[in-house]
Amino acid sequence: VSGVPRVFERLGALTPKTRATLLGVAAAALTAAAIWLPEWIGDSDERAAKELLKVSQAPPGVDEDKIERLLEEADQQLRAGLLNQASQTLSEVLKLSPGQPAALLLSGHAQFSKSQYSKALELYQKAVDAKDDLGADPRLFEYLTAIFEKADSDAHRARAAALLAKKISRGGGVEFLVKQANSMTAGLTQREAARAALIEIDEENRIDWLTSLTSDFNDAKGCKKKTEIIERMAETKDRGFLPLLRENKPKTTRRGVFRRYKSNRCIGDAVNDAIEALDPEAKSEDKSGK
């Protein structure tokens, strides 16, 4: 940064023609980088993915070259969107080499592309259990995060979270889950699944409980769910929840001449218990909210 003024001084000392030529060359270089760098990165990812599809654990006497050719063919078919053809090619691989990890992985990709998330997750689990290196596959990370974010099934989301936490290489899976657990914009079920997966791998310390549970409370529908969240707030021992809890204590209001209504009545006991747990010096109040 300190050298930047000197650069401009030197440019100013050049003739207008020379300066224009140098600036033109720099602009051309930047344009070329903008065009070719993303493509080079994409090619690099594709090369890395292909490297992962090497044959492993093939039975003795099996033609590994043939299996490798079939795996490459199936990969190309998947990338072209030829899902049925890819599935047939992969079935042929699995007949020659049952349990072939790369074939299981690609079969999972095919099932994901068909929105068959349950089958995809089962195949992914088998693939990475057989060969840990497959956790570095870029598409596996992409597809698992998509299942986590879009799946209608909580079971699918939880299974995707577990795979992201335990099997995805280079820390990408864990970082994704930390972001989801602490996000105010993710859905309640996404935060719950992310927290559960992080706790399972002893990464609970990376959860921002105040942000996470406050977001859960704001998104929750129904007394039962809100009560569960309030009880979890109390378990964290974080006094940061006190303002929210006090704000949600049952309140009596009048509507009309004779009728009285209590807001938050159904969570009143849980709120009062949580306040007392987090602030032992607070005086116990009537559980009815009177």
N, C-alpha and C positions, 0 to 999 in steps of 0.2 A: 504493500500500500504506500509506503514511504517513497518508493521509486516512481510512482505514477506521475507526480509533477514533473520529474526529469524527462519522462517519456514525452510529455506534451511540449516541454521546452525544446527538445530535440526535433520534434515534428515541426515546431514553429520555425526552426532554423533552416528547414529544407525548402527547396523551391516548390512553388504550387504544383507543378507537374509531378515532381517526385513524390510529394505528399499525397496527391490524388492517387498515384499508382500504388503506393503502399497501403493506403486505406482500401483501395479496391481489392487488393490481394487478401487483406484481412477479412473483408466482407465475404469474399468468395469462400475462404476457408471456413468461416462460421456457417455459411449456408450449406456447404458440403457436410459439415459435422451434423447439422440439424437434420439433414436428409438421411445420412448413412449410419449415424450412431444408433438410433433406435432399431434399424434393420440388423446391424451387427450384433446388438444385444439380443435381439430375437433369435438370430441364428445361433448365438452362443448357448442360449437356453435350450434350443432344439437339439444341439449337439450333445449337451449335457444329458438331456432326456434319453437320447438314443444310446448313450454310453451305459445308462442304467438298464437297458433292455438286453444286455448280454445274457446268453444262456447260462443257467446255473442249475445244479442239482439234477442234471439229466441222467436217466438210467443208463447203465453200461450198454454199449453197443448201439445206442441211438445216434443217428446222424445229426450232430449238433449244428452243422452248417445249414442243413435243411430247416431245422427249428429256428435258427437265427434269421434265415430268409423269410420264413413265414411270420415271425414276429415283426420284422421290418415292414412286410406287406400289410399286416394288420394295423400297424401304426399309421401307415400312409392312408389306409382306408378310413380309419377313425378321423384323421385330420381332414379328409375330404367329405366327411359326413356320411360315409357309406357304412352305416351301423350294422345292418344285417350281414353284409359281406364280411365285415370285420369280425363279427361274432362267429361266423362259420369258419373263418381262417383260424381263429383262436381255439375253437373246438377241436380243430385238426391238431393244433399244437398240443393241447391237453391230452389228446389220445396218445400222441407219441411220447409225451413227457408229463404224466399226471402230476399236478401240484407245481408245475413250472411257475416260479414267482412272477416273472415278467408277463406271462400270459394271464395270470390272475389279476395283475394290476391293470393291464389293458382291457380285460373283460369288465373290470370295475368301471373304467372310463366309459365303456360302451353302455353299461347299465345306467350310469349317471346321465349320459346324453339322452337316454330314453325316459328319464325321470323316474327310474326304478331305484329309488334311494336305498331301500332295504337290501336289495340284492347287491348294489354297489358297495355299501358299507361292509357287508359280509365278505365280499371278494377283497376289498382293501385290507381288511383285518387279516385274512389269510396270507395275502401277499407280503405285507410288512412283517408279519410274524415269521414268515419263511426267510425273508431277506431284509434286514434292517435298512440297507442302503437305499431301498426303494422309497423310503421316507423323504428323500431329497428330490423326488420327482416334482417339477413345478406344477404340473397339472393336478397332482394329488392334493397339494396345498390349495390350489384354486378351487377344486371341486368340493373339498371338505368344508372350506369356508362358505361356499355357496349353499351347501346343504344346511350348515349351521344357521345361516341367516334366513333361508327361505322355506325350510321344511315345515310342513303343517304338524308333523308328529314330534312331540317332546322326546320320545324315545330315539328317533333319528338324530335329533339335535344333540342329545346327550352322548350318543355313540360317536358322532362326528367330533364333538368336543374332546372325548377321551382319546381318540386317535390323534387329534391335533396336539394334545398335551404330551402324549407319550411317544409318538412315532415320527413326528415331522422334524426333519433335521434342520440345523442352522438356527434353531430358536424361533423360527417364524411362527410356529403353532402356538407356542407359549405367549409370545408377544401379542398375537392376535387375540387370544383369550383374555389377557390382561386388559387390553383396550376395550373389549366387549364388557367385561365385568365392571369396569369403571365408567362406562358410557352413560350419559344422561339421555341419549337419543336411541340407544338399542332398546329392544322390547324387554319386558319383565322376564319372560321365559329365556331369552338369550342371556341376560345377566345371571339368572339362576344357574343355567347350564355351565356357563363359563366359570362361575365361582366354584361349583362342585368339582369341575375338572382340575382347577388349580389347587384346591384343597387336597385332592387325591394324590397330587405329585409334590405335596409339601411346599407349595408356592403361595400359601394363604397370606403371607406377609406383603404380597404385592397387590392385594385387594384394598381399595379405598372404601372401607365399609360405610363411611358417612355419606359419600356420594352415591354409592351403589344402592344402599337400602333406602335412602331418601328418594331416589328415583323409583325404586320398587313401590314405595308407599304412594307416591303420586300417580303411578300407573295402575295400581291395584284396584280391582272392582270387587265389592262385597266385603262384608264384615269379617268373614272367616279368614280371608287372605290378608287383610289389613292387620288383623290380630296376630297372625303368624309373623308378619314382618316386624310389628312392634315388639314382640317377644324376642326376636332375633336382635333388635336394636339394644335391648336391655342386656343381652348376653355379651355384647361387644365391650361393655363398660365404658363406652365413649360418651362423655358428657356433651359432646357436640350435638347429640340428638335432642337435648332438653328443650331448646326453643321450638322445634317442630312438635314435640310431644305436648308441651304446654299450650301451644296454639290449637291443638286438636283435642283438648279436654272437652268433655260434654258441656254444652252451653244451653241454658233455657231461654227461649224467646217467646214472645206473645204474637199471636196472629188472631186478630179479631178481639172480641171483648172478653171471652171466657176461656178460650182454648190456649194451651201452652204446649210448646214443642221443644224437644231436646235434640240438638244436633250432635252427631257422633255418639249417641247413646250406646250403640251396640259395641263400640270399642272402648267404652269408658273404663271398665275394669282393667283392661290391658294397658291403657295409657297411664292410669294412676299407679299401677304396679311398676311400670317401666320407669316412671319419674322417681318413685321411691328407691328403686334399685340403683339408678344413676346418681341420685342426690339424696343420700341417706338422711341428711339433715332436714329434708322437706317434711313438713307435717303430713301425716296420713289424712286423706280426705275421705268423705263418704263415697263409697264405691258407686252409689247410685248417681253421683254427679250433682246432687242437690247443693 
